[in-house]
């Protein structure tokens, strides 16, 4: 706005501009409070943005987990189907032309011998090894 000359005593006919007032303490407080509110609002907005990013990441991980679980189920069914005893026997007898062993091909396991009879675990007709024979006592050796 244009300054107009002042009329009255001491008027020199020149234009006078009034001095600008310096900001007062109240306006500094207002700016400080406004800055503080802006910082707090910025902090909450940053937290909200991070929360949304975390939600999206969790959702993506859950979707990935569901896909992996869905891909595992058919594999588990296939393992179950391929490991069935009936199917294994059918493949062995049909495709591989295997058959049950003849009685002469069977190996029978013998229960372990008690500690006082080392030769009891051996099949009939076989001889025990020298290391398996009981060692004679000192008295028997001296008597010979």
C-alpha positions as CSV (number, residue, x, y, z in Angstrom):
1,X,0.0,0.0,0.0
2,X,1.2,3.5,-0.8
3,X,2.2,5.7,2.1
4,X,0.6,9.1,2.1
5,X,2.2,12.3,3.5
6,X,1.3,13.1,7.0
7,X,-0.3,16.6,7.5
8,X,0.2,18.6,10.5
9,X,3.1,20.0,12.5
10,X,6.5,19.0,11.4
11,X,5.4,18.0,8.0
12,X,8.3,18.4,5.7
13,X,6.3,17.3,2.7
14,X,8.3,14.1,2.4
15,X,6.8,10.6,2.5
16,X,7.5,8.7,5.6
17,X,7.4,5.0,6.0
18,X,6.7,3.5,9.3
19,X,9.3,1.0,10.6
20,X,8.4,-2.7,10.3
21,X,7.8,-4.3,13.7
22,X,10.1,-7.1,14.6
23,X,8.4,-10.4,15.4
24,X,7.4,-10.7,19.0
25,X,8.1,-13.6,21.4
26,X,4.5,-14.8,20.9
27,X,5.1,-15.4,17.2
28,X,8.2,-17.3,17.9
29,X,6.3,-19.6,20.3
30,X,3.6,-20.0,17.7
31,X,6.2,-21.1,15.1
32,X,7.9,-23.4,17.6
33,X,4.6,-25.1,18.4
34,X,3.7,-25.3,14.8
35,X,7.1,-26.9,14.0
36,X,6.6,-29.4,16.9
37,X,3.2,-30.3,15.7
38,X,4.5,-30.8,12.1
39,X,7.3,-33.0,13.4
40,X,4.9,-35.2,15.4
41,X,2.5,-35.5,12.5
42,X,5.5,-36.4,10.2
43,X,6.5,-39.1,12.7
44,X,3.0,-40.6,12.8
45,X,2.8,-40.6,9.0
46,X,6.2,-42.3,8.7
47,X,5.0,-44.9,11.2
48,X,1.8,-45.5,9.3
49,X,3.7,-45.9,6.0
50,X,6.1,-48.4,7.6
51,X,3.1,-50.3,9.1
52,X,1.5,-50.5,5.7
53,X,4.7,-51.8,4.1
54,X,5.0,-54.4,6.9
55,X,1.4,-55.5,6.3
56,X,2.0,-55.9,2.6
57,X,5.2,-57.9,3.2
58,X,3.4,-60.2,5.7
59,X,0.6,-60.7,3.1
60,X,3.1,-61.6,0.4
61,X,4.8,-64.1,2.7
62,X,1.5,-65.7,3.6
63,X,0.6,-66.0,-0.1
64,X,4.0,-67.6,-0.8
65,X,3.6,-70.0,2.1
66,X,0.2,-71.0,0.8
67,X,1.6,-71.6,-2.7
68,X,4.4,-73.8,-1.2
69,X,2.0,-75.7,0.9
70,X,-0.3,-76.3,-2.1
71,X,2.7,-77.5,-4.2
72,X,3.7,-79.9,-1.4
73,X,0.3,-81.7,-1.1
74,X,0.5,-83.3,-4.6
75,X,4.0,-84.5,-3.9
76,X,3.0,-86.1,-0.7
77,X,0.1,-87.9,-2.5
78,X,2.6,-89.1,-5.1
79,X,5.0,-90.4,-2.4
80,X,2.1,-92.2,-0.7
81,X,0.9,-93.6,-4.0
82,X,4.4,-94.8,-5.2
83,X,5.4,-96.3,-1.8
84,X,2.3,-98.5,-1.5
85,X,3.4,-102.1,-1.0
86,X,0.9,-103.5,-3.5
87,X,2.2,-101.1,-6.2
88,X,5.8,-102.0,-5.5
89,X,5.0,-105.7,-5.7
90,X,3.1,-105.2,-9.0
91,X,6.0,-103.3,-10.6
92,X,8.6,-105.8,-9.3
93,X,6.6,-108.8,-10.6
94,X,5.4,-107.2,-13.9
95,X,8.0,-104.7,-15.2
96,X,11.1,-106.1,-13.5
97,X,10.0,-109.8,-13.7
98,X,11.1,-110.5,-10.1
99,X,9.6,-113.4,-8.2
100,X,9.5,-114.6,-4.6
101,X,12.7,-116.4,-3.5
102,X,12.9,-120.1,-3.6
103,X,13.2,-121.8,-0.2
104,X,16.9,-122.7,-0.9
105,X,17.6,-119.0,-1.4
106,X,16.4,-118.0,2.1
107,X,18.9,-117.2,4.8
108,X,17.6,-117.9,8.3
109,X,19.0,-115.9,11.1
110,X,20.1,-117.7,14.3
111,X,19.5,-116.2,17.7
112,X,22.6,-115.1,19.5
113,X,24.3,-117.7,21.7
114,X,24.3,-117.5,25.4
115,X,27.6,-116.4,26.9
116,X,28.5,-119.9,28.3
117,X,27.8,-121.7,25.0
118,X,29.6,-120.0,22.1
119,X,28.9,-122.7,19.5
120,X,25.1,-122.7,20.0
121,X,24.7,-119.8,17.5
122,X,26.4,-121.7,14.6
123,X,24.3,-123.6,12.1
124,X,24.4,-127.4,12.4
125,X,27.3,-129.1,10.7
126,X,29.7,-126.1,10.9
127,X,32.8,-125.9,13.1
128,X,33.5,-123.0,15.3
129,X,36.5,-120.9,14.6
130,X,39.6,-121.3,16.8
131,X,39.0,-117.8,18.3
132,X,35.5,-118.8,19.3
133,X,36.6,-122.0,21.2
134,X,36.8,-121.5,25.0
135,X,40.3,-121.0,26.2
136,X,41.5,-123.6,28.7
137,X,42.2,-122.7,32.3
138,X,45.8,-122.5,33.6
139,X,45.3,-125.6,35.6
140,X,44.4,-127.6,32.5
141,X,47.4,-126.3,30.6
142,X,49.8,-127.2,33.5
143,X,48.3,-130.7,33.8
144,X,49.1,-131.5,30.2
